[in-house]
Amino acid sequence: MIRINLLPKDKIKKKAIPLKGIYFGLLVLAALGIIASFAWLTYQKKTYHQQIAKLEKEISKYRIVEKKIKEIEKSKKEATLRLKILSRLLKNSPKMIKNVSITVQKIPYKQLYFTEYDYKDKEITIKGNAIDLETVAHYIDNLEKTQEFSRVDLEGTNIKKVKDYKLTTFSIKILPK
């Protein structure tokens, strides 16, 4: 069967679109979007703070390692400087080493000891203590007999009492050849 509408077009009622429902639905979706983005940002903030804390722990470990490396580099510089000085001394002054060796080898055993030893500009100054003046004289004679020194001079002596013993303090100046 065929239906024919005899009513004029303007009298036909159109169904109204529920705008209030659409607006309300959009508002709810927007609110849910804001809440979801807030939750996501909070989660991201928490994970970033955890990563920052983890990285700071690693940085502190590396700072300790860096400090140890700096100490090692400093000791390495000191060691290389010492080696350079020693190599220069050995290369340029084997005679100095020989002179020091001779002055130490000629010490009378358990009768004389040094308190100061200075080697400057081809001049050796020795200060020390001995049991008596004869020991100092014997030491000077031994140094003169070596033929390595041009002059061995006794600069001064003094007697000092330590506990119940009298020690002779002395100062000797030696000029190597």
Contact map, one row per residue, 1 for C-alpha under 8 A:
111000000000000000000000000000000000000000000000000000000000000000000000000000000000000000000000000000000000000000000000000000000000000000000000000000000000000000000000000000000
111100000000000000000000000000000000000000000000000000000000000000000000000000000000000000000000000000000000000000000000000000000000000000000000000000000000000000000000000000000
111110000000000000000000000000000000000000000000000000000000000000000000000000000000000000000000000000000000000000000000000000000000000000000000000000000000000000000000000000000
011111000000000000000000000000000000000000000000000000000000000000000000000000000000000000000000000000000000000000000000000000000000000000000000000000000000000000000000000000000
001111100000000000000000000000000000000000000000000000000000000000000000000000000000000000000000000000000000000000000000000000000000000000000000000000000000000000000000000000000
000111110000000000000000000000000000000000000000000000000000000000000000000000000000000000000000000000000000000000000000000000000000000000000000000000000000000000000000000000000
000011111011000000000000000000000000000000000000000000000000000000000000000000000000000000000000000000000000000000000000000000000000000000000000000000000000000000000000000000000
000001111111000000000000000000000000000000000000000000000000000000000000000000000000000000000000000000000000000000000000000000000000000000000000000000000000000000000000000000000
000000111111000000000000000000000000000000000000000000000000000000000000000000000000000000000000000000000000000000000000000000000000000000000000000000000000000000000000000000000
000000011111100000000000000000000000000000000000000000000000000000000000000000000000000000000000000000000000000000000000000000000000000000000000000000000000000000000000000000000
000000111111100000000000000000000000000000000000000000000000000000000000000000000000000000000000000000000000000000000000000000000000000000000000000000000000000000000000000000000
000000111111110000000000000000000000000000000000000000000000000000000000000000000000000000000000000000000000000000000000000000000000000000000000000000000000000000000000000000000
000000000111111000000000000000000000000000000000000000000000000000000000000000000000000000000000000000000000000000000000000000000000000000000000000000000000000000000000000000000
000000000001111100000000000000000000000000000000000000000000000000000000000000000000000000000000000000000000000000000000000000000000000000000000000000000000000000000000000000000
000000000000111110000000000000000000000000000000000000000000000000000000000000000000000000000000000000000000000000000000000000000000000000000000000000000000000000000000000000000
000000000000011111000000000000000000000000000000000000000000000000000000000000000000000000000000000000000000000000000000000000000000000000000000000000000000000000000000000000000
000000000000001111100000000000000000000000000000000000000000000000000000000000000000000000000000000000000000000000000000000000000000000000000000000000000000000000000000000000000
000000000000000111111100000000000000000000000000000000000000000000000000000000000000000000000000000000000000000000000000000000000000000000000000000000000000000000000000000000000
000000000000000011111110000000000000000000000000000000000000000000000000000000000000000000000000000000000000000000000000000000000000000000000000000000000000000000000000000000000
000000000000000001111111000000000000000000000000000000000000000000000000000000000000000000000000000000000000000000000000000000000000000000000000000000000000000000000000000000000
000000000000000001111111100000000000000000000000000000000000000000000000000000000000000000000000000000000000000000000000000000000000000000000000000000000000000000000000000000000
000000000000000001111111110000000000000000000000000000000000000000000000000000000000000000000000000000000000000000000000000000000000000000000000000000000000000000000000000000000
000000000000000000111111111000000000000000000000000000000000000000000000000000000000000000000000000000000000000000000000000000000000000000000000000000000000000000000000000000000
000000000000000000011111111100000000000000000000000000000000000000000000000000000000000000000000000000000000000000000000000000000000000000000000000000000000000000000000000000000
000000000000000000001111111110000000000000000000000000000000000000000000000000000000000000000000000000000000000000000000000000000000000000000000000000000000000000000000000000000
000000000000000000000111111111000000000000000000000000000000000000000000000000000000000000000000000000000000000000000000000000000000000000000000000000000000000000000000000000000
000000000000000000000011111111100000000000000000000000000000000000000000000000000000000000000000000000000000000000000000000000000000000000000000000000000000000000000000000000000
000000000000000000000001111111110000000000000000000000000000000000000000000000000000000000000000000000000000000000000000000000000000000000000000000000000000000000000000000000000
000000000000000000000000111111111000000000000000000000000000000000000000000000000000000000000000000000000000000000000000000000000000000000000000000000000000000000000000000000000
000000000000000000000000011111111100000000000000000000000000000000000000000000000000000000000000000000000000000000000000000000000000000000000000000000000000000000000000000000000
000000000000000000000000001111111110000000000000000000000000000000000000000000000000000000000000000000000000000000000000000000000000000000000000000000000000000000000000000000000
000000000000000000000000000111111111000000000000000000000000000000000000000000000000000000000000000000000000000000000000000000000000000000000000000000000000000000000000000000000
000000000000000000000000000011111111100000000000000000000000000000000000000000000000000000000000000000000000000000000000000000000000000000000000000000000000000000000000000000000
000000000000000000000000000001111111110000000000000000000000000000000000000000000000000000000000000000000000000000000000000000000000000000000000000000000000000000000000000000000
000000000000000000000000000000111111111000000000000000000000000000000000000000000000000000000000000000000000000000000000000000000000000000000000000000000000000000000000000000000
000000000000000000000000000000011111111100000000000000000000000000000000000000000000000000000000000000000000000000000000000000000000000000000000000000000000000000000000000000000
000000000000000000000000000000001111111110000000000000000000000000000000000000000000000000000000000000000000000000000000000000000000000000000000000000000000000000000000000000000
000000000000000000000000000000000111111111000000000000000000000000000000000000000000000000000000000000000000000000000000000000000000000000000000000000000000000000000000000000000
000000000000000000000000000000000011111111100000000000000000000000000000000000000000000000000000000000000000000000000000000000000000000000000000000000000000000000000000000000000
000000000000000000000000000000000001111111110000000000000000000000000000000000000000000000000000000000000000000000000000000000000000000000000000000000000000000000000000000000000
000000000000000000000000000000000000111111111000000000000000000000000000000000000000000000000000000000000000000000000000000000000000000000000000000000000000000000000000000000000
000000000000000000000000000000000000011111111100000000000000000000000000000000000000000000000000000000000000000000000000000000000000000000000000000000000000000000000000000000000
000000000000000000000000000000000000001111111110000000000000000000000000000000000000000000000000000000000000000000000000000000000000000000000000000000000000000000000000000000000
000000000000000000000000000000000000000111111111000000000000000000000000000000000000000000000000000000000000000000000000000000000000000000000000000000000000000000000000000000000
000000000000000000000000000000000000000011111111100000000000000000000000000000000000000000000000000000000000000000000000000000000000000000000000000000000000000000000000000000000
000000000000000000000000000000000000000001111111110000000000000000000000000000000000000000000000000000000000000000000000000000000000000000000000000000000000000000000000000000000
000000000000000000000000000000000000000000111111111000000000000000000000000000000000000000000000000000000000000000000000000000000000000000000000000000000000000000000000000000000
000000000000000000000000000000000000000000011111111100000000000000000000000000000000000000000000000000000000000000000000000000000000000000000000000000000000000000000000000000000
000000000000000000000000000000000000000000001111111110000000000000000000000000000000000000000000000000000000000000000000000000000000000000000000000000000000000000000000000000000
000000000000000000000000000000000000000000000111111111000000000000000000000000000000000000000000000000000000000000000000000000000000000000000000000000000000000000000000000000000
000000000000000000000000000000000000000000000011111111100000000000000000000000000000000000000000000000000000000000000000000000000000000000000000000000000000000000000000000000000
000000000000000000000000000000000000000000000001111111110000000000000000000000000000000000000000000000000000000000000000000000000000000000000000000000000000000000000000000000000
000000000000000000000000000000000000000000000000111111111000000000000000000000000000000000000000000000000000000000000000000000000000000000000000000000000000000000000000000000000
000000000000000000000000000000000000000000000000011111111100000000000000000000000000000000000000000000000000000000000000000000000000000000000000000000000000000000000000000000000
000000000000000000000000000000000000000000000000001111111110000000000000000000000000000000000000000000000000000000000000000000000000000000000000000000000000000000000000000000000
000000000000000000000000000000000000000000000000000111111111000000000000000000000000000000000000000000000000000000000000000000000000000000000000000000000000000000000000000000000
000000000000000000000000000000000000000000000000000011111111100000000000000000000000000000000000000000000000000000000000000000000000000000000000000000000000000000000000000000000
000000000000000000000000000000000000000000000000000001111111110000000000000000000000000000000000000000000000000000000000000000000000000000000000000000000000000000000000000000000
000000000000000000000000000000000000000000000000000000111111111000000000000000000000000000000000000000000000000000000000000000000000000000000000000000000000000000000000000000000
000000000000000000000000000000000000000000000000000000011111111100000000000000000000000000000000000000000000000000000000000000000000000000000000000000000000000000000000000000000
000000000000000000000000000000000000000000000000000000001111111110000000000000000000000000000000000000000000000000000000000000000000000000000000000000000000000000000000000000000
000000000000000000000000000000000000000000000000000000000111111111000000000000000000000000000000000000000000000000000000000000000000000000000000000000000000000000000000000000000
000000000000000000000000000000000000000000000000000000000011111111100000000000000000000000000000000000000000000000000000000000000000000000000000000000000000000000000000000000000
000000000000000000000000000000000000000000000000000000000001111111110000000000000000000000000000000000000000000000000000000000000000000000000000000000000000000000000000000000000
000000000000000000000000000000000000000000000000000000000000111111111000000000000000000000000000000000000000000000000000000000000000000000000000000000000000000000000000000000000
000000000000000000000000000000000000000000000000000000000000011111111100000000000000000000000000000000000000000000000000000000000000000000000000000000000000000000000000000000000
000000000000000000000000000000000000000000000000000000000000001111111110000000000000000000000000000000000000000000000000000000000000000000000000000000000000000000000000000000000
000000000000000000000000000000000000000000000000000000000000000111111111000000000000000000000000000000000000000000000000000000000000000000000000000000000000000000000000000000000
000000000000000000000000000000000000000000000000000000000000000011111111100000000000000000000000000000000000000000000000000000000000000000000000000000000000000000000000000000000
000000000000000000000000000000000000000000000000000000000000000001111111110000000000000000000000000000000000000000000000000000000000000000000000000000000000000000000000000000000
000000000000000000000000000000000000000000000000000000000000000000111111111000000000000000000000000000000000000000000000000000000000000000000000000000000000000000000000000000000
000000000000000000000000000000000000000000000000000000000000000000011111111100000000000000000000000000000000000000000000000000000000000000000000000000000000000000000000000000000
000000000000000000000000000000000000000000000000000000000000000000001111111110000000000000000000000000000000000000000000000000000000000000000000000000000000000000000000000000000
000000000000000000000000000000000000000000000000000000000000000000000111111111000000000000000000000000000000000000000000000000000000000000000000000000000000000000000000000000000
000000000000000000000000000000000000000000000000000000000000000000000011111111100000000000000000000000000000000000000000000000000000000000000000000000000000000000000000000000000
000000000000000000000000000000000000000000000000000000000000000000000001111111110000000000000000000000000000000000000000000000000000000000000000000000000000000000000000000000000
000000000000000000000000000000000000000000000000000000000000000000000000111111111000000000000000000000000000000000000000000000000000000000000000000000000000000000000000000000000
000000000000000000000000000000000000000000000000000000000000000000000000011111111100000000000000000000000000000000000000000000000000000000000000000000000000000000000000000000000
000000000000000000000000000000000000000000000000000000000000000000000000001111111110000000000000000000000000000000000000000000000000000000000000000000000000000000000000000000000
000000000000000000000000000000000000000000000000000000000000000000000000000111111111000000000000000000000000000000000000000000000000000000000000000000000000000000000000000000000
000000000000000000000000000000000000000000000000000000000000000000000000000011111111100000000000000000000000000000000000000000000000000000000000000000000000000000000000000000000
000000000000000000000000000000000000000000000000000000000000000000000000000001111111110000000000000000000000000000000000000000000000000000000000000000000000000000000000000000000
000000000000000000000000000000000000000000000000000000000000000000000000000000111111111000000000000000000000000000000000000000000000000000000000000000000000000000000000000000000
000000000000000000000000000000000000000000000000000000000000000000000000000000011111111100000000000000000000000000000000000000000000000000000000000000000000000000000000000000000
000000000000000000000000000000000000000000000000000000000000000000000000000000001111111110000000000000000000000000000000000000000000000000000000000000000000000000000000000000000
000000000000000000000000000000000000000000000000000000000000000000000000000000000111111111000000000000000000000000000000000000000000000000000000000000000000000000000000000000000
000000000000000000000000000000000000000000000000000000000000000000000000000000000011111111100000000000000000000000000000000000000000000000000000000000000000000000000000000000000
000000000000000000000000000000000000000000000000000000000000000000000000000000000001111111111000000000000000000000000000000000000000000000000000000000000000000000000000000000000
000000000000000000000000000000000000000000000000000000000000000000000000000000000000111111111100000000000000000000000000000000000000000000000000000000000000000000000000000000000
000000000000000000000000000000000000000000000000000000000000000000000000000000000000011111111100100000000000000000000000000000000000000000000000000000000000000000000000000000000
000000000000000000000000000000000000000000000000000000000000000000000000000000000000001111111100000000000000000000000000000000000000000000000000000000000000000000000000000000000
000000000000000000000000000000000000000000000000000000000000000000000000000000000000000111111100000000000000000000000000000000000000000000000000000000000000000000000000000000000
000000000000000000000000000000000000000000000000000000000000000000000000000000000000000111111111100000000000000000000000000000000000000000000000000000000000000000000000000000000
000000000000000000000000000000000000000000000000000000000000000000000000000000000000000011111111110000000000000000000000000000000000000000000000000000000000000000000000000000000
000000000000000000000000000000000000000000000000000000000000000000000000000000000000000000001111111000000000000000000000000000000000000000000000000000000000000000000000000000000
000000000000000000000000000000000000000000000000000000000000000000000000000000000000000000001111111100000000000000000000010000000000000000000000000000000000000000000000000000000
000000000000000000000000000000000000000000000000000000000000000000000000000000000000000001001111111110000000000000000000000000000000000000000000000000000000000000000000000000000
000000000000000000000000000000000000000000000000000000000000000000000000000000000000000000000111111111000000000000000000000000000000000000000000000000000000000000000000000000000
000000000000000000000000000000000000000000000000000000000000000000000000000000000000000000000011111111100000000000000000000000000000000000000000000100000000000000000000000000010
000000000000000000000000000000000000000000000000000000000000000000000000000000000000000000000001111111110000000000000000000000000000000000000000000000000000000000000000000000000
000000000000000000000000000000000000000000000000000000000000000000000000000000000000000000000000111111111000000000000000000000000000000000000000000000000000000000000000000000000
000000000000000000000000000000000000000000000000000000000000000000000000000000000000000000000000011111111100000000000000000000000000000000000010000000000000000000000000000000000
000000000000000000000000000000000000000000000000000000000000000000000000000000000000000000000000001111111110000000000000000000000000000000000010000000000000000000000000000000000
000000000000000000000000000000000000000000000000000000000000000000000000000000000000000000000000000111111110000000000000000000000000000000000000000000000000000000000000000000000
000000000000000000000000000000000000000000000000000000000000000000000000000000000000000000000000000011111110000000000000000000000000000000000000000000000000000000000000000000000
000000000000000000000000000000000000000000000000000000000000000000000000000000000000000000000000000001111111000000000000000000000000000000100110000000000000000000000000000000000
000000000000000000000000000000000000000000000000000000000000000000000000000000000000000000000000000000111111100110000000000000000000000000100000000000000000000000000000000000000
000000000000000000000000000000000000000000000000000000000000000000000000000000000000000000000000000000000111111100000000000000000000001000100000000000000000000000000000000000000
000000000000000000000000000000000000000000000000000000000000000000000000000000000000000000000000000000000011111100000000000000000000000000000000000000000000000000000000000000000
000000000000000000000000000000000000000000000000000000000000000000000000000000000000000000000000000000000001111110000000000000000000000000000000000000000000000000000000000000000
000000000000000000000000000000000000000000000000000000000000000000000000000000000000000000000000000000000001111110000000000000000110001000000000000000000000000000000000000000000
000000000000000000000000000000000000000000000000000000000000000000000000000000000000000000000000000000000011111111000000000000011110001100000000000000000000000000000000000000000
000000000000000000000000000000000000000000000000000000000000000000000000000000000000000000000000000000000010011111100000000000011100000000000000000000000000000000000000000000000
000000000000000000000000000000000000000000000000000000000000000000000000000000000000000000000000000000000000000111111000000001111000000000000000000000000000000000000000000000000
000000000000000000000000000000000000000000000000000000000000000000000000000000000000000000000000000000000000000011111000000001111000000000000000000000000000000000000000000000000
000000000000000000000000000000000000000000000000000000000000000000000000000000000000000000000000000000000000000001111100000011110000000000000000000000000000000000000000000000000
000000000000000000000000000000000000000000000000000000000000000000000000000000000000000000000000000000000000000001111110000111100000000000000000000000000000000000000000000000000
000000000000000000000000000000000000000000000000000000000000000000000000000000000000000000000000000000000000000000011111000111000000000000000000000000000000000000000000000000000
000000000000000000000000000000000000000000000000000000000000000000000000000000000000000000000000000000000000000000001111111110000000000000000000000000000000000000000000000000000
000000000000000000000000000000000000000000000000000000000000000000000000000000000000000000000000000000000000000000000111111100000000000000000000000000000000000000000000000000000
000000000000000000000000000000000000000000000000000000000000000000000000000000000000000000000000000000000000000000000011111000000000000000000000000000000000000000000000000000000
000000000000000000000000000000000000000000000000000000000000000000000000000000000000000000000001000000000000000000000011111100000000000000000000000000000000000000000000000000110
000000000000000000000000000000000000000000000000000000000000000000000000000000000000000000000000000000000000000000000011111110000000000000000000000000000000000000000000000011110
000000000000000000000000000000000000000000000000000000000000000000000000000000000000000000000000000000000000000000001111011111000000000000000000000000000000000000000000000011110
000000000000000000000000000000000000000000000000000000000000000000000000000000000000000000000000000000000000000000011110001111100000000000000000000000000000000000000000001111000
000000000000000000000000000000000000000000000000000000000000000000000000000000000000000000000000000000000000000001111100000111110000000000000000000000000000000000000000001110000
000000000000000000000000000000000000000000000000000000000000000000000000000000000000000000000000000000000000000001111000000011111000000000000000000000000000000000000000111100000
000000000000000000000000000000000000000000000000000000000000000000000000000000000000000000000000000000000000000111110000000001111100000000000000000000000000000000000000111000000
000000000000000000000000000000000000000000000000000000000000000000000000000000000000000000000000000000000000000111100000000000111110000000000000000000000000000000000011110000000
000000000000000000000000000000000000000000000000000000000000000000000000000000000000000000000000000000000000001110000000000000011111101100000000000000000000000000000011110000000
000000000000000000000000000000000000000000000000000000000000000000000000000000000000000000000000000000000000001100000000000000001111101000000000000000000000000000000111000000000
000000000000000000000000000000000000000000000000000000000000000000000000000000000000000000000000000000000000000000000000000000000111111100000000000000000000000000000111000000000
000000000000000000000000000000000000000000000000000000000000000000000000000000000000000000000000000000000000000000000000000000000111111110000000000000000000000000000001000000000
000000000000000000000000000000000000000000000000000000000000000000000000000000000000000000000000000000000000000000000000000000000001111111000000000000000000000000000000000000000
000000000000000000000000000000000000000000000000000000000000000000000000000000000000000000000000000000000001001100000000000000000111111111100000000000000000000000000000000000000
000000000000000000000000000000000000000000000000000000000000000000000000000000000000000000000000000000000000000100000000000000000101111111110000000000000000000000000000010000000
000000000000000000000000000000000000000000000000000000000000000000000000000000000000000000000000000000000000000000000000000000000000111111111000000000000000000000000000000000000
000000000000000000000000000000000000000000000000000000000000000000000000000000000000000000000000000000000000000000000000000000000000011111111100000000000000000000000000000000000
000000000000000000000000000000000000000000000000000000000000000000000000000000000000000000000000000000000111000000000000000000000000001111111110000000000000000000000000000000000
000000000000000000000000000000000000000000000000000000000000000000000000000000000000000000000000000000000000000000000000000000000000000111111111000000010100000000000000000000000
000000000000000000000000000000000000000000000000000000000000000000000000000000000000000000000000000000000000000000000000000000000000000011111111100000000000000000000000000000000
000000000000000000000000000000000000000000000000000000000000000000000000000000000000000000000000000000000100000000000000000000000000000001111111110000000000000000000000000000000
000000000000000000000000000000000000000000000000000000000000000000000000000000000000000000000000000001100100000000000000000000000000000000111111111010010000000000000000000000000
000000000000000000000000000000000000000000000000000000000000000000000000000000000000000000000000000000000000000000000000000000000000000000011111111111110000000000000000000000000
000000000000000000000000000000000000000000000000000000000000000000000000000000000000000000000000000000000000000000000000000000000000000000001111111000000000000000000000000000000
000000000000000000000000000000000000000000000000000000000000000000000000000000000000000000000000000000000000000000000000000000000000000000000111111110000000000000000000000000000
000000000000000000000000000000000000000000000000000000000000000000000000000000000000000000000000000000000000000000000000000000000000000000000011111111000000000000000000000000000
000000000000000000000000000000000000000000000000000000000000000000000000000000000000000000000000001000000000000000000000000000000000000000000001011111000000000000000000000000011
000000000000000000000000000000000000000000000000000000000000000000000000000000000000000000000000000000000000000000000000000000000000000000000011011111110000000000000000000001111
000000000000000000000000000000000000000000000000000000000000000000000000000000000000000000000000000000000000000000000000000000000000000000000001001111110000000000000000000001111
000000000000000000000000000000000000000000000000000000000000000000000000000000000000000000000000000000000000000000000000000000000000000000000001000011111000000000000000000001110
000000000000000000000000000000000000000000000000000000000000000000000000000000000000000000000000000000000000000000000000000000000000000000010011000011111100000000000000000111100
000000000000000000000000000000000000000000000000000000000000000000000000000000000000000000000000000000000000000000000000000000000000000000000000000000111110000000000000000111000
000000000000000000000000000000000000000000000000000000000000000000000000000000000000000000000000000000000000000000000000000000000000000000010000000000011111100000000000011110000
000000000000000000000000000000000000000000000000000000000000000000000000000000000000000000000000000000000000000000000000000000000000000000000000000000001111100000000000011110000
000000000000000000000000000000000000000000000000000000000000000000000000000000000000000000000000000000000000000000000000000000000000000000000000000000000111110000000000011100000
000000000000000000000000000000000000000000000000000000000000000000000000000000000000000000000000000000000000000000000000000000000000000000000000000000000111111000000001111000000
000000000000000000000000000000000000000000000000000000000000000000000000000000000000000000000000000000000000000000000000000000000000000000000000000000000001111100000001110000000
000000000000000000000000000000000000000000000000000000000000000000000000000000000000000000000000000000000000000000000000000000000000000000000000000000000000111110000111100000000
000000000000000000000000000000000000000000000000000000000000000000000000000000000000000000000000000000000000000000000000000000000000000000000000000000000000011111000111100000000
000000000000000000000000000000000000000000000000000000000000000000000000000000000000000000000000000000000000000000000000000000000000000000000000000000000000001111111110000000000
000000000000000000000000000000000000000000000000000000000000000000000000000000000000000000000000000000000000000000000000000000000000000000000000000000000000000111111110000000000
000000000000000000000000000000000000000000000000000000000000000000000000000000000000000000000000000000000000000000000000000000000000000000000000000000000000000011111000000000000
000000000000000000000000000000000000000000000000000000000000000000000000000000000000000000000000000000000000000000000000000000000000000000000000000000000000000011111100000000000
000000000000000000000000000000000000000000000000000000000000000000000000000000000000000000000000000000000000000000000000000000000000000000000000000000000000000011111110000000000
000000000000000000000000000000000000000000000000000000000000000000000000000000000000000000000000000000000000000000000000000000000011000000000000000000000000001111011111000000000
000000000000000000000000000000000000000000000000000000000000000000000000000000000000000000000000000000000000000000000000000000001111000000000000000000000000001111001111100000000
000000000000000000000000000000000000000000000000000000000000000000000000000000000000000000000000000000000000000000000000000000001111100000000000000000000000111100000111110000000
000000000000000000000000000000000000000000000000000000000000000000000000000000000000000000000000000000000000000000000000000000111100000000000000000000000000111100000011111000000
000000000000000000000000000000000000000000000000000000000000000000000000000000000000000000000000000000000000000000000000000000111100000100000000000000000111110000000001111100000
000000000000000000000000000000000000000000000000000000000000000000000000000000000000000000000000000000000000000000000000000011110000000000000000000000000111100000000000111110000
000000000000000000000000000000000000000000000000000000000000000000000000000000000000000000000000000000000000000000000000000011100000000000000000000000011111000000000000011111000
000000000000000000000000000000000000000000000000000000000000000000000000000000000000000000000000000000000000000000000000001111000000000000000000000000011110000000000000001111100
000000000000000000000000000000000000000000000000000000000000000000000000000000000000000000000000000000000000000000000000001110000000000000000000000011111000000000000000000111110
000000000000000000000000000000000000000000000000000000000000000000000000000000000000000000000000000000000000000000000000011100000000000000000000000011110000000000000000000011111
000000000000000000000000000000000000000000000000000000000000000000000000000000000000000000000000001000000000000000000000011100000000000000000000000111100000000000000000000001111
000000000000000000000000000000000000000000000000000000000000000000000000000000000000000000000000000000000000000000000000000000000000000000000000000111000000000000000000000000111
